[in-house]
Amino acid sequence: MGRLEHVFILSSVLVVVHSLLFKGLQQQRKDVNQYEDQFMATSLFTSGIATLMQTTLGSRLPLMQAPSLEFLIPALVLLSSNEPRHDYNGKLQGAVFVSGIVRLLLGLSGFYGVISRYSSPMVVAPTLSIIGLSIYKEAALFCSASWGITAVVVLLIVLLSQHMHNLFIPSCRKATSQCVSQYPVFRMFSVLLPLVCVCIVSGLLGVTRIISLENIVDASLLQHRNSSFHPPWLWVPYPGHNGLPLLTGRSLLTGIAAALSAGISSQSCYLMTARLAKTLPPPPSTYNRGLCIEGLGSTIAGMLGSISGTATSVANSCSHGLTQCCSRDVVQVSAIICLLLGVSPRLTHLLTYIPFSVHGGILSITHAIAVATGITYFQYTDMDSGRNIFSIGFSMFMALLAPRWFSSHKNFISTGATSADIFFLSLLTMPVFLGGVVSFFLDNTVSGSPQERGLHSLLLEDRARGCTEQESTVYDLPPAVSKLLLNRRLRVFPFCAFSTMSADQVDQEDAISPEERTDLLLNVHSENVDTSRCDAPPSTSDC
């Protein structure tokens, strides 16, 4: 059941991105509706591939990869450019491909690891808060379809995750009828249960004409459902099925802008997920490896015809704070489910029957966790310092002010080259990029002590956990992969430097039996967690 929860949360991001992109594409191509299900199936299929690569070879954190919300703004800027009719599908695919290549190269160069060394809590806190606030427009748009349904979804999620989180259901053996364990079902399924209940009730109300279907789903989707076109049951995405990626100056700069913003968002999500999982912050090598695999996944998405790319899903990462279940195995099984749904556009089409107001409610609750997690990092800083008060206020205010102004004054930027206009307008209308860059610049240029910046307190907290980065095995690659990367003949390849294990550690891994090894993160809902050793995190098989 927990696997389906991640899939439904991912579907919220999927529907948001594709519905907004298709509104722009409909102005350029009238027959785009009949390809909508194939585009969504391709995105779901590539999200499954990227998630498996991320949890196996990337950061190793339980991170779902989804259509990139950071790619949405540059793509809409590209679609709204005053240009003669052209193959916008190919341009979007080209931008997705370029964004993946840029992130891949930045990951191989070690750029993200260097940036992480200079990112104090004064950078992390505003960036995470802005990531959560950046989707308020889209969430409000989807909630406005039916505020009543949204209110019910939000109330149910709050009730299950906050008020019924301590209620356990016992599991008994049939032979002895003895209770052996208890499961916090209401907390673990605090998103899935409200979604299923509200969808069933909304469907019944829509069928019985008590509520108009126009108040539940988008009108364009209703028109598409009533058409004579029916998507196939089985269809496997392959390169070139929707044309090859079109690499032009516009798609190139659009992809670069999306890559820069997605890198900031994903890097912050890694740290947020580690915090929600009660484990150590990722080492610099993990950032490089994770963003490199993200770029590879987005490159594959562009080759397979995706128009949205892939990046770390903020909504799925924040759901760990609601369910208190951070399991890598659960995320990997969810990725397999995405792969199976992605090869069947007819099954993918069923996700569009979820009311838009439900998606809006889920995104509102999950992104609120990102805002709250960012605020928690302020505890490590000196909040009485005038330096910190100015840096926090200025970075967050400008990250919301500038995109709002530039989005309503798109003609203000006029360099004479349309490609350059799209690039600068994309960067200046992305809150996450502006917030991350401004907070990083202020924190590293305005003088301040380590105590003011929060570096001293954060280091003491890591030591209090009884672990060091070298002792943690959460981010280690599988032993077979580490052996391959430590081969002397492969040392010339940059990716081999991403292995965090030495040759002696690989030998020790061989001496451990598979039964003694766990690939899961810390069980945050366990009351008696022994943090004196980080090489043997407790199992979270009940997730």
C-alpha positions in Angstrom: 0.0 0.0 0.0 2.8 2.4 0.8 4.1 1.8 -2.7 0.9 3.1 -4.2 1.0 6.1 -2.0 4.2 7.3 -3.7 2.7 6.6 -7.1 -0.4 8.7 -6.4 1.7 11.5 -5.1 3.9 11.4 -8.2 0.7 11.4 -10.3 -0.1 14.8 -8.8 3.1 16.3 -10.1 2.6 14.5 -13.4 -0.9 15.9 -13.9 0.2 19.4 -12.9 3.1 19.6 -15.2 1.4 18.0 -18.2 -1.9 19.9 -17.9 -0.1 23.2 -17.9 2.3 22.2 -20.7 -0.6 20.9 -22.9 -2.5 24.2 -22.6 0.5 25.9 -24.2 0.9 23.1 -26.8 -2.7 23.3 -27.8 -2.2 26.8 -29.1 0.5 25.4 -31.5 -0.9 22.0 -32.4 -4.6 21.2 -32.4 -4.2 17.4 -32.5 -2.0 17.3 -29.4 -4.9 15.9 -27.2 -4.8 12.5 -28.8 -1.1 12.1 -27.8 -1.6 13.3 -24.2 -1.8 9.8 -22.8 1.3 8.7 -24.6 3.2 11.7 -23.3 2.1 11.0 -19.7 2.9 7.3 -20.1 6.4 8.2 -21.3 7.0 10.5 -18.4 5.8 7.8 -15.9 8.0 5.2 -17.6 11.1 7.5 -17.5 10.4 8.4 -13.9 10.5 4.8 -13.0 13.8 4.3 -14.8 15.3 7.4 -13.2 14.1 6.4 -9.7 15.7 2.9 -9.9 19.0 4.5 -11.1 18.9 7.1 -8.3 18.2 4.6 -5.5 20.8 2.1 -6.8 23.6 4.1 -8.3 22.8 7.7 -7.3 22.4 9.3 -3.9 20.9 6.0 -2.5 18.3 8.1 -0.6 14.6 7.1 -1.0 13.9 9.7 -3.6 11.3 9.4 -6.3 12.1 11.0 -9.6 9.2 12.8 -11.3 8.5 15.3 -14.1 10.5 18.4 -13.2 8.6 21.4 -11.8 11.7 23.4 -12.4 11.5 22.6 -16.1 7.9 23.9 -16.2 8.7 27.6 -16.1 11.3 27.6 -18.8 9.1 25.4 -21.0 6.1 27.8 -20.6 8.4 30.7 -21.4 9.5 28.9 -24.6 5.9 28.1 -25.6 4.8 31.7 -25.1 7.6 33.2 -27.2 6.5 35.1 -30.3 7.7 32.8 -32.9 6.3 31.3 -36.1 4.6 27.9 -35.9 7.3 25.3 -35.3 7.8 21.8 -33.9 7.4 22.7 -30.2 7.3 19.0 -29.2 10.8 18.5 -30.6 12.0 21.7 -28.9 10.7 20.6 -25.5 12.4 17.2 -26.0 15.6 19.0 -27.0 15.4 21.1 -23.9 14.9 18.1 -21.7 17.9 16.4 -23.3 20.1 19.4 -22.9 19.1 19.9 -19.2 20.1 16.3 -18.6 23.5 16.7 -20.3 24.2 19.9 -18.3 23.4 18.2 -15.0 25.5 15.2 -16.0 28.5 17.3 -16.8 28.2 19.4 -13.6 27.9 16.2 -11.5 31.0 14.7 -13.2 33.0 17.9 -12.6 32.3 17.8 -8.8 30.6 21.2 -8.9 27.7 20.2 -6.6 30.1 18.8 -4.0 32.0 22.0 -3.9 28.8 24.1 -3.6 27.6 21.9 -0.7 30.8 22.7 1.3 29.9 26.4 1.3 26.2 25.9 2.0 25.5 26.7 5.6 22.1 26.6 7.3 21.7 30.2 6.3 21.6 28.9 2.7 19.6 25.7 3.2 16.8 27.3 5.3 15.7 30.0 2.8 16.1 27.7 -0.2 14.0 24.9 1.3 11.3 27.4 2.3 11.2 28.9 -1.1 11.0 25.5 -2.7 7.8 24.9 -0.7 6.3 28.3 -1.5 7.2 28.3 -5.2 4.3 26.1 -6.2 1.5 28.1 -4.5 0.2 29.5 -7.8 -0.2 26.0 -9.3 -1.7 24.6 -6.1 -4.2 27.4 -5.9 -5.2 26.9 -9.5 -5.9 23.2 -9.0 -7.6 23.7 -5.6 -10.0 26.3 -7.2 -11.6 23.5 -9.2 -13.5 22.6 -5.9 -12.4 24.1 -2.7 -14.8 21.8 -0.8 -13.0 18.7 -2.0 -9.7 20.2 -1.3 -10.7 21.1 2.3 -11.9 17.5 2.9 -8.5 16.1 1.6 -6.5 18.5 3.7 -8.6 17.8 6.9 -8.3 14.0 6.4 -4.5 14.2 5.9 -4.1 16.3 9.0 -6.4 14.0 11.0 -4.6 10.9 10.1 -1.0 12.2 10.2 -1.2 14.4 13.3 -4.1 13.2 15.5 -4.2 9.5 14.8 -0.5 8.8 14.3 -0.2 7.0 17.6 -3.0 4.5 16.8 -1.6 1.1 16.0 -3.2 -2.0 14.5 -1.9 -5.3 16.0 -0.8 -8.1 13.7 -1.3 -11.6 15.1 0.0 -15.1 14.1 -2.7 -17.5 13.0 -1.3 -20.5 14.8 -0.8 -19.0 18.2 -3.1 -15.9 17.9 -0.3 -14.0 19.6 0.2 -10.4 18.8 3.7 -10.0 17.5 3.8 -6.5 16.1 1.9 -3.3 15.7 1.6 -1.1 12.6 0.9 2.6 12.5 -1.5 2.2 9.6 -3.2 5.7 9.8 0.2 7.4 9.9 1.8 5.3 7.1 -1.2 5.8 4.8 -2.1 9.3 5.8 -2.0 10.4 2.1 -3.3 7.3 0.4 -6.4 6.8 2.5 -7.8 10.3 2.0 -7.0 10.2 -1.7 -8.9 7.0 -2.2 -11.9 8.0 -0.1 -12.3 11.4 -1.7 -11.9 10.0 -5.2 -14.7 7.4 -4.6 -17.1 9.9 -3.1 -16.3 12.5 -5.8 -16.9 9.9 -8.5 -20.3 8.9 -7.0 -21.3 12.6 -6.7 -20.3 13.2 -10.3 -22.2 10.2 -11.6 -25.3 11.1 -9.8 -25.1 14.7 -11.1 -25.0 16.1 -7.5 -21.8 17.9 -8.5 -21.0 18.9 -12.0 -18.0 17.2 -13.5 -16.7 20.6 -14.6 -16.2 21.3 -10.9 -14.1 18.2 -10.5 -11.8 17.9 -13.5 -10.5 20.2 -16.2 -12.7 20.9 -19.1 -10.0 20.1 -21.6 -9.7 16.6 -20.0 -13.4 16.1 -20.3 -13.3 16.9 -24.0 -10.5 14.5 -24.4 -12.3 11.7 -22.6 -15.4 12.1 -24.7 -13.4 11.9 -28.0 -13.4 8.8 -30.2 -9.6 8.3 -29.7 -8.7 5.6 -27.2 -5.1 5.0 -26.0 -3.6 1.5 -26.5 -3.4 -1.0 -23.6 0.3 -1.8 -24.3 2.8 0.6 -25.7 6.5 0.7 -24.9 8.3 4.1 -25.4 11.2 4.0 -27.8 13.6 6.6 -29.2 12.1 8.5 -32.1 8.5 7.6 -31.7 7.6 11.2 -31.3 10.4 12.6 -33.4 14.0 13.2 -32.3 14.9 16.0 -29.9 15.3 19.3 -31.8 18.4 21.1 -30.7 18.1 24.8 -31.4 19.4 27.9 -29.7 16.1 28.3 -27.9 15.9 24.7 -26.7 19.6 24.8 -25.7 19.3 27.8 -23.4 15.9 26.6 -22.1 17.5 23.3 -21.0 20.5 25.1 -19.4 18.1 27.3 -17.4 16.1 24.3 -16.2 19.2 22.4 -15.3 20.5 25.2 -13.1 17.3 25.5 -11.1 16.7 21.7 -10.9 20.2 21.3 -9.5 19.5 23.7 -6.7 16.1 22.1 -5.9 17.4 18.5 -6.0 20.5 19.3 -3.8 18.2 20.8 -1.2 15.9 17.8 -1.4 18.8 15.5 -0.6 19.5 17.3 2.6 15.8 17.5 3.5 15.3 13.8 3.0 18.3 13.0 5.1 16.9 15.1 7.9 13.5 13.6 7.7 15.1 10.1 7.8 17.2 11.1 10.9 20.4 10.2 9.2 23.6 12.2 8.4 23.7 14.9 5.8 25.0 13.6 2.4 28.7 13.9 1.8 29.9 15.9 -1.2 30.5 12.8 -3.3 26.8 11.9 -2.8 25.7 15.2 -4.2 27.9 14.8 -7.3 26.7 11.2 -7.8 23.1 11.9 -7.3 22.9 14.9 -9.6 24.9 13.0 -12.2 22.4 10.2 -12.2 19.6 12.7 -12.3 21.1 14.2 -15.5 21.4 10.7 -17.0 17.8 10.0 -16.3 16.7 13.3 -17.8 18.8 12.6 -20.9 17.1 9.2 -21.3 13.7 10.9 -20.9 14.5 13.4 -23.7 15.6 10.5 -26.0 12.4 8.6 -25.3 10.2 11.6 -26.2 9.4 13.1 -22.8 8.5 16.8 -22.8 9.0 17.3 -19.0 12.2 15.7 -18.0 12.9 14.2 -14.6 14.2 15.5 -11.3 13.8 14.8 -7.6 10.1 15.0 -6.6 9.7 17.5 -3.7 6.2 16.2 -3.0 7.4 12.6 -2.6 10.4 13.6 -0.5 8.1 15.7 1.8 5.7 12.8 2.2 8.3 11.1 4.4 7.6 13.7 7.0 3.9 12.7 7.1 4.2 8.9 6.9 7.5 8.7 9.0 8.5 5.9 6.7 11.8 6.3 4.8 12.4 3.1 3.0 14.6 2.7 -0.1 12.9 -0.7 -0.9 9.4 1.0 -0.9 10.6 3.6 -3.3 12.1 1.0 -5.6 8.9 -1.0 -5.7 7.0 2.2 -6.5 9.4 2.8 -9.4 8.6 -0.7 -10.8 4.9 0.1 -10.5 5.6 3.3 -12.5 7.3 1.3 -15.2 4.4 -1.1 -15.5 1.9 1.8 -15.7 4.1 3.6 -18.2 3.9 0.8 -20.8 0.1 1.1 -20.7 -1.3 4.5 -21.8 -4.8 3.2 -21.1 -3.9 2.6 -17.4 -2.0 5.9 -17.2 -5.1 7.6 -18.5 -6.9 6.5 -15.3 -4.8 8.8 -13.3 -6.4 11.8 -15.0 -9.7 10.8 -13.4 -8.4 11.9 -10.0 -10.0 15.3 -9.3 -7.8 18.3 -9.8 -8.7 19.6 -6.4 -7.3 16.4 -4.8 -4.0 17.1 -6.6 -4.0 20.6 -5.3 -4.7 19.5 -1.7 -1.8 16.9 -1.8 0.7 19.4 -3.2 -0.4 22.0 -0.6 0.2 19.6 2.3 3.5 18.1 1.0 5.1 21.3 0.0 4.2 22.7 3.4 6.6 20.1 4.9 9.4 21.6 2.8 8.7 25.1 4.2 8.6 23.7 7.7 11.8 21.7 7.3 13.6 24.8 6.0 12.5 26.8 9.0 14.0 24.1 11.4 17.5 25.0 10.1 17.2 28.5 11.6 17.7 26.9 15.0 21.3 26.4 14.3 21.9 30.1 13.4 22.1 33.2 15.6 18.7 34.7 14.8 19.5 37.8 16.9 22.2 38.7 14.4 21.4 41.7 12.1 23.4 40.0 9.4 21.2 36.9 9.4 17.9 38.8 9.7 18.8 40.8 6.6 20.1 37.8 4.6 17.0 35.7 5.3 14.5 38.5 4.7 16.1 39.8 1.5 16.7 36.4 -0.1 13.1 35.2 0.5 11.5 38.5 -0.4 13.4 38.9 -3.7 12.8 35.3 -4.6 9.0 35.9 -4.6 9.0 39.5 -5.8 11.3 39.3 -8.9 9.5 36.3 -10.5 6.1 38.0 -10.0 7.2 41.2 -11.7 9.1 39.6 -14.6 6.3 37.2 -15.3 3.9 40.2 -15.9 6.5 42.3 -17.8 7.9 39.7 -20.2 8.8 42.3 -22.8 11.1 44.1 -20.3 14.0 41.9 -21.4 15.0 42.6 -25.0 18.5 41.7 -26.0 17.8 41.4 -29.7 18.2 37.6 -29.6 15.1 35.6 -28.8 17.2 32.7 -27.3 18.9 35.0 -24.9 15.6 36.6 -23.9 14.1 33.2 -23.1 17.2 32.2 -21.1 17.3 35.3 -18.9 13.5 35.5 -18.5 13.4 31.8 -17.4 16.1 32.4 -14.7 14.4 35.6 -13.5 11.0 34.0 -13.2 12.2 30.9 -11.2 11.9 31.5 -7.4 14.0 28.5 -6.5 17.0 29.6 -8.6 16.8 33.2 -7.4 16.4 32.3 -3.8 19.2 29.8 -3.8 21.6 32.1 -5.6 20.9 35.2 -3.6 21.1 33.3 -0.2 24.3 31.6 -1.2 25.8 34.9 -2.4 24.9 36.8 0.8 26.0 34.1 3.1 29.4 33.8 1.5 30.1 37.5 0.9 28.7 39.2 4.1 31.1 38.7 6.9 29.9 36.4 9.7 31.3 34.0 12.3 30.7 30.2 12.1 28.4 30.6 15.1 26.2 33.1 13.3 26.1 31.0 10.1 25.1 27.9 12.1 28.1 25.8 11.1 29.3 25.1 14.7 25.9 24.0 16.0 25.3 21.7 13.0 28.6 20.0 13.5 27.9 19.4 17.2 24.5 17.8 16.3 26.2 15.4 13.9 28.7 14.4 16.5 25.9 13.9 19.1 24.4 11.2 16.9 27.5 9.1 17.5 28.4 8.8 13.8 30.8 10.3 11.3 30.5 10.5 7.6 33.0 7.6 7.2 31.0 5.4 9.5 27.7 5.8 7.8 26.8 3.3 5.1 23.5 4.9 4.0 25.1 6.5 1.0 27.5 3.6 0.1 27.1 2.0 -3.3 26.4 -1.7 -3.6 29.5 -3.8 -3.0 29.6 -5.1 -6.6 29.5 -1.6 -8.0 32.1 -0.4 -5.6 34.4 -3.2 -6.6 34.0 -2.2 -10.2 34.7 1.4 -9.6 37.8 0.6 -7.6 39.3 -1.3 -10.4 42.6 0.3 -11.4 41.8 0.1 -15.1 38.7 2.2 -14.6 40.3 5.0 -12.5 40.6 7.2 -15.5 36.8 7.6 -15.7 35.4 10.5 -13.6 32.5 8.5 -12.3 34.8 6.1 -10.5 35.7 8.9 -8.1 32.1 8.8 -6.8 32.7 5.6 -4.8 32.8 6.4 -1.1 34.2 3.0 -0.1 37.8 2.1 0.0 39.2 -1.3 -0.9 39.4 -2.4 2.7 35.7 -1.5 3.2 34.8 -3.6 0.1 36.6 -6.6 1.6 34.7 -6.1 4.8 31.4 -6.0 2.9 32.2 -9.3 1.4 32.5 -10.8 4.9 29.0 -9.7 5.8 26.2 -12.1 4.9 23.3 -10.7 2.9 20.9 -11.4 5.8 23.0 -9.1 8.0 23.1 -6.3 5.5 20.2 -3.8 5.2 19.7 -1.3 2.4 17.1 0.8 4.3 17.5 4.1 6.0 16.9 4.7 9.7 13.5 3.8 11.1 12.4 7.2 12.3 9.3 5.8 14.1 11.2 3.4 16.2 11.3 4.5 19.8 14.5 2.6 20.9 16.9 3.4 18.0 20.5 2.7 18.9 22.5 5.5 17.3 25.8 4.4 18.6 26.5 2.5 15.3 25.5 3.8 11.9 26.7 0.7 10.0 23.6 -1.2 11.1 20.5 0.9 10.8 17.3 -0.8 12.0 15.0 -2.4 9.5 11.9 -0.7 8.3 10.2 -3.7 6.8 6.8 -2.7 8.2 6.8 0.2 5.8 
